[in-house]
Amino acid sequence: MATLTIKNIPEKLHKRLRESAAQHRRSINNEAISCLEKVLVTTREDPREFLAEVRAARARIPRAYLTEEFLRAAKNEGRP
């Protein structure tokens, strides 16, 4: 494995990295690797595939047409 040394990290960024590492119960080094992986290794999803999945999910959900009258009646249901 390669070694990387990062110099002149702004104090606020170092503090945030240290806090994030503590939250995730990792060393600062492992947290930095995790952050780099999220940014650099993430694969981009094909927009056409994503839209196809969204359309398929929408097709499975029954449509509910709510009118103002229906909502008003539901809101007032059970009120004296």
C-alpha positions, 0 to 999 in steps of 0.5 A: 500500500502507498503512503500519503502525507498531507501537510498544512491541513487547515485547523477547522478541517482537521478538527472536523476530520477528528470529530468524524473519525470519533463518530465512526469509531475510526482512526483519523487515517481510516476516516481520511481514507473513507472520505477519499473513497466516497469522493473518488471511488463512487460510481456514477449511476446511469440517469436512464437506469435511475429514471426507469427505477423511479418510473417503476416505483411510481407505477407500483404506488396507487394514485390518490387524488385528493380534492379540497372537499375530501381533505376538508371533510377528513379534517372535520370528521369527528368534530362537533 
